[in-house]
Amino acid sequence: MRATLVCFAAALLVACGQSVTNAPHTQSPASSHQAQAAGPALTGSVQVSEASQLDAQFRVPLSAVPGSNAHTTCAQFAQGTAGSFTAPVFDVKVSDHSVYFDAVVSSGYQGPGTYSSATQPSITGTVAIAVGTDAGQQPTTSIYRSRINGQSLMLVRPDGSGMFQFTTWGSDEVRGDTGSAAYVSGTVSWTCS
């Protein structure tokens, strides 16, 4: 019976112009995506002071961090890649706001430790705050960058956990009327497991 159904399905696909291979069944895209995200993850929180105080939680699969892959361990993540390190990149929703964060040490990263923009100018980052992100709303966004009067401090531990503190990052781009402040400060902290 099963062989008859398989032959019927193959004949139907060929008749519709689809090629048929004798390959074993593979996972659907949804289940294979879950399998890729099954490795270690960076889990943490972000606190941002802008026009208002925003607090949120995030979870980023380690394999989604630039320079990492599905086989990267937390200890390998802490070592960085080719003299650089990328902190967790995320976009989380808080009420009708969203907070996007990315930060990187683009050169001079030497493994776990503390890095300050005062002595390590290759620490750069972006925070974007969007207001009005509920369904049916047209969000307005303020973008803050470390290079505009900002100060940054990053701590990475050997186990892949860490903290990134940003202070008075300025905005050179405001899209819409967000009622935003001219500067943003905050802290991102994470664990790796």
N, C-alpha and C positions, 0 to 999 in steps of 0.2 A: 504494500500500500504506500509506504513512504517513498519507495523508489519511483512509483508511478507519479506521485505528487512532485518529486524533484524533476523528473523528466518533463512533466507538464509545465512547471515553472520555467525550466530552461528553454523549452520550445516557445513559450509565451514571450520571454525576454528576447530571444533571437528574432522572433517575428516583429517585435517592436524596435529592432535595430540596436539592441544592447548586446555587448559581448558577454560571454559566459566563460568563466574559468572554473577549474575543478579545485578551488582553494578551500581550505577549512574556514568555518565561520569565524569572523573577527568581531571584536567589541564594537558597539555603536559609538559614535563620536562622544556622546554624553558620558558613557561609562569609561571610555578611554581617557577623557579629560579628567575624570575623578581619579583614575589610576595614576596619571601623571602628577597630580597634586597630593598624592598620598604620602610623599616623603616628608622631611622636616619642614617646619613652617616657622615664620617669624610672627609672633603674637605680641601685641602691645597696646599702648595707649598714646594718644596725642592730646595735649592741652595747648590751646591757642588763645592768646589775648589780642583781640583786634578791636573792632567797635564793640564787640561783646565777647564773653568768655565761652569758648567752645571746647567740649571734652568728648572724645570718642574712642572706641576700641577698633583695632584692625587685626587682620590675619592675612599674611602674604605667604604663599607657598615659596619655599626657598628656591625652588627651580625657576620661579618667575623673576628672580632678582638678576639683573645683568651680570654676566660672568659666572653664574651658577648653572647647574643642570640637575637632572633628576637624581644624580648620584653624589651630589655635593653634600658633605656632612657639615654640621654646625661648626666644628673646629676648622674645617677647610674654608668655610665662609669667613670666619674671623681672620684668616690669613690674607684675604683680599686676592686680587688678580693682577699680576704684572705691575706691582707698585701702586695699585689703586684700590679703592673700596667704595661700594655703593650701599648706602643705608636702605632700609625698607622703603619702597616706593608704593604709595597707596592713595586712594581717593575714597573717602568715607563720608557718609551722610549723617548729619546731626540736625534733627528737626527739619527745617526748610533750608538749611545750609549744607554745603559740602566743603570738605577740606581735602585738598590735594597736596602731597608732600613728596619731594625728592631731594636728595643731597648726596654728594659724592666727594671723595678725595681723589682728584684726577691724577695726581702724581705725588711721589714721596711717601706713600703709605708703607710702613714697615712692620705691619702686623699689629696684634692687640696692643692697646695703649690709649693714651689721651692725646688728642689733636686739637689745636686751637687755631682759628683763623689769624690770630695775632702773629703766630710764628709759621703757619702753614697756609699761605695764600691760595693753595689749590683746593681748599674746601669751599665748595659752592653749592647753592641750592635754590629751590623755588618753593614757595607756598602760594596756593591759589585758593581764595575763599569765594564761593559762589553763594548767592542769596536768592531765594525764590526757586528752589529746585523741586518743589512739589509738582505733581502732575497738573498740566494745564497752565503752568506759569512759565514765563520767559526769564530764565535766570540771568542775573548780572554778576560779573566776576571782577575781583581785584586780584592782581598778581603782584607778589612780593618777591624780591630777589636779594640774595645775600650780598651781592656786589654794591648795593645801594645803602651805604652807611652801616651795613650789618656786621654783627659779630656772631661767630659760631664756635661751639665747643662740642667735640664728639669723643665718647668713650666707647671702646670696643673691648670686650673681655674674651679670653681664650675659648670660652664655651659658645661664642657667637652672639651672646646677649650684648646689649649696649644702650646708649643714650645719646641723643643729639639735642643740644640746646641752641636755639636761635634767638637773637636779641636785636631788636630795632632793624629788622629787614625792611627796606623801603619799597614803595610801589612806584613804578613808572608807567603803569598801565591799569586803567580802570575802565571796565566795559559796563555801561549802564550806571544807574544811580544806586550804588550799594550802601551808601551811608557809612562807608568804611573809613577806618583810620588811615593815616599816612604811613604808619609802621605796624609791623606785626612781631610778636615775640611768642615763644612757646617752647615746649619740650616734647620730644618723642622718645619713648623708652620701649624696649622690646626684649623678649627672650627668644631663644631658638631651641626647638625641640621637635 
